[in-house]
Amino acid sequence: MLTKDSSDLKELIKDVVLQLKEEMLGSLVLRIEKVESKLFEKELENGKLAKEIEKLGKTVNEQKNENERLQKQIKSQGEINETKMNE
């Protein structure tokens, strides 16, 4: 029989509390692992996007340079044509 001061009752309560703690911590650990996994996936995705942004930035710069070159070429050709027309 269990009484208020029984050591068996105290041990039973300790065991129940310990088991509850372990179950709650286990659940919490699983949730943390899921969040960490999602965070890792997002970091990978961000890394890929950063590389793509860098690549697109280089492409834009190359295109700007090409446009400038073509504009100079057009201007130069226009000046040549104007000179020929004035002759």
Residue frames relative to the residue before (quaternion, step in Angstrom):
aa qw qx qy qz dx dy dz
M 1.0000 0.0000 0.0000 0.0000 0.00 0.00 0.00
L 0.3279 -0.7496 0.5478 0.1748 3.57 -1.00 0.91
T 0.1137 -0.7807 0.6121 0.0534 3.54 -0.89 0.95
K 0.7282 -0.4449 0.3087 0.4201 3.52 -1.32 0.25
D 0.7636 0.3464 -0.1785 0.5149 3.59 0.96 -0.79
S 0.3994 0.7438 -0.4603 0.2745 3.59 1.24 0.11
S 0.4580 -0.6813 0.5014 0.2732 3.55 -0.96 0.90
D 0.5866 0.5667 -0.3736 0.4418 3.59 1.13 -0.56
L 0.6398 0.5177 -0.3183 0.4704 3.58 1.01 -0.82
K 0.6474 0.5175 -0.3129 0.4639 3.58 0.95 -0.87
E 0.6610 0.4973 -0.3012 0.4744 3.58 0.95 -0.86
L 0.6309 0.5326 -0.3244 0.4616 3.57 1.01 -0.82
I 0.6579 0.4984 -0.3005 0.4779 3.57 0.95 -0.89
K 0.6386 0.5222 -0.3235 0.4634 3.60 0.97 -0.84
D 0.6599 0.5143 -0.3013 0.4575 3.55 0.96 -0.91
V 0.6569 0.5059 -0.3072 0.4670 3.58 0.95 -0.88
V 0.6605 0.4965 -0.3056 0.4732 3.58 0.92 -0.91
L 0.6485 0.5166 -0.3129 0.4633 3.60 0.94 -0.86
Q 0.6532 0.5074 -0.3089 0.4696 3.58 0.95 -0.86
L 0.6432 0.5155 -0.3187 0.4680 3.60 0.98 -0.80
K 0.6329 0.5282 -0.3246 0.4639 3.56 0.99 -0.85
E 0.6713 0.5055 -0.2978 0.4531 3.57 0.87 -0.97
E 0.6594 0.5002 -0.3122 0.4663 3.58 0.97 -0.83
M 0.6649 0.4966 -0.3039 0.4678 3.57 0.95 -0.85
L 0.6594 0.4961 -0.3053 0.4753 3.58 0.96 -0.84
G 0.6248 0.5416 -0.3367 0.4505 3.57 1.02 -0.79
S 0.6563 0.5014 -0.2965 0.4796 3.55 0.97 -0.89
L 0.6570 0.5113 -0.3009 0.4652 3.54 0.97 -0.87
V 0.6338 0.5283 -0.3256 0.4617 3.58 0.98 -0.83
L 0.6482 0.5141 -0.3230 0.4596 3.61 0.94 -0.83
R 0.6576 0.5004 -0.3108 0.4696 3.59 0.95 -0.83
I 0.6364 0.5171 -0.3251 0.4711 3.58 1.01 -0.79
E 0.6502 0.5154 -0.3198 0.4575 3.59 0.94 -0.84
K 0.6376 0.5148 -0.3298 0.4687 3.60 1.01 -0.76
V 0.6547 0.5035 -0.3106 0.4705 3.58 0.95 -0.87
E 0.6477 0.5131 -0.3168 0.4657 3.58 0.95 -0.85
S 0.6363 0.5298 -0.3225 0.4587 3.57 1.01 -0.82
K 0.6643 0.4893 -0.3021 0.4775 3.57 0.92 -0.88
L 0.6305 0.5336 -0.3240 0.4613 3.57 1.01 -0.82
F 0.6444 0.5192 -0.3154 0.4644 3.58 0.96 -0.88
E 0.6504 0.5109 -0.3133 0.4667 3.58 0.95 -0.89
K 0.6496 0.5092 -0.3139 0.4693 3.59 0.98 -0.83
E 0.6398 0.5214 -0.3269 0.4603 3.59 1.00 -0.78
L 0.6340 0.5150 -0.3273 0.4751 3.58 1.02 -0.77
E 0.6562 0.5110 -0.2997 0.4673 3.55 0.95 -0.94
N 0.6466 0.5144 -0.3137 0.4678 3.59 0.98 -0.84
G 0.6292 0.5327 -0.3273 0.4617 3.58 1.03 -0.76
K 0.6568 0.5008 -0.3033 0.4752 3.56 0.96 -0.88
L 0.6702 0.4968 -0.2992 0.4631 3.57 0.95 -0.88
A 0.6198 0.5357 -0.3437 0.4589 3.58 1.04 -0.72
K 0.6488 0.5025 -0.3160 0.4762 3.59 0.98 -0.81
E 0.6532 0.5088 -0.3152 0.4639 3.56 0.98 -0.83
I 0.6288 0.5254 -0.3304 0.4684 3.59 1.01 -0.79
E 0.6464 0.5161 -0.3163 0.4645 3.56 0.96 -0.88
K 0.6526 0.5137 -0.3036 0.4669 3.57 0.96 -0.90
L 0.6722 0.4860 -0.2969 0.4730 3.58 0.93 -0.89
G 0.6111 0.5462 -0.3448 0.4575 3.59 1.08 -0.69
K 0.6457 0.5059 -0.3143 0.4777 3.58 0.99 -0.83
T 0.6434 0.5222 -0.3183 0.4605 3.57 1.00 -0.85
V 0.6376 0.5197 -0.3210 0.4694 3.58 0.99 -0.84
N 0.6592 0.5057 -0.3082 0.4633 3.59 0.92 -0.88
E 0.6404 0.5140 -0.3212 0.4717 3.57 1.00 -0.82
Q 0.6588 0.5077 -0.3045 0.4643 3.56 0.98 -0.85
K 0.6209 0.5286 -0.3376 0.4702 3.59 1.04 -0.77
N 0.6546 0.5119 -0.3089 0.4627 3.57 0.92 -0.91
E 0.6518 0.5090 -0.3079 0.4705 3.57 0.98 -0.87
N 0.6428 0.5203 -0.3195 0.4625 3.59 0.99 -0.83
E 0.6457 0.5123 -0.3159 0.4699 3.58 0.97 -0.86
R 0.6433 0.5257 -0.3162 0.4580 3.57 0.96 -0.87
L 0.6819 0.4838 -0.2860 0.4681 3.56 0.93 -0.93
Q 0.6298 0.5246 -0.3401 0.4610 3.61 1.02 -0.71
K 0.6408 0.5079 -0.3207 0.4780 3.58 1.02 -0.80
Q 0.6431 0.5244 -0.3140 0.4614 3.54 1.02 -0.87
I 0.6499 0.5065 -0.3140 0.4716 3.59 0.98 -0.86
K 0.6493 0.5143 -0.3134 0.4644 3.57 0.95 -0.91
S 0.6577 0.5087 -0.3032 0.4655 3.56 0.93 -0.92
Q 0.6619 0.4967 -0.3057 0.4709 3.58 0.92 -0.88
G 0.6344 0.5279 -0.3277 0.4599 3.57 1.05 -0.75
E 0.6460 0.5107 -0.3130 0.4733 3.56 1.02 -0.81
I 0.6326 0.5195 -0.3303 0.4700 3.58 1.02 -0.80
N 0.6650 0.4994 -0.3056 0.4636 3.59 0.90 -0.94
E 0.6491 0.5162 -0.3187 0.4590 3.59 0.98 -0.83
T 0.6336 0.5236 -0.3191 0.4717 3.57 1.03 -0.80
K 0.6635 0.4989 -0.3042 0.4672 3.60 0.93 -0.86
M 0.6613 0.5034 -0.3155 0.4580 3.59 1.01 -0.76
N 0.6649 0.5020 -0.2992 0.4651 3.59 1.10 -0.61
E 0.5897 0.6009 -0.3682 0.3945 3.61 1.18 -0.33
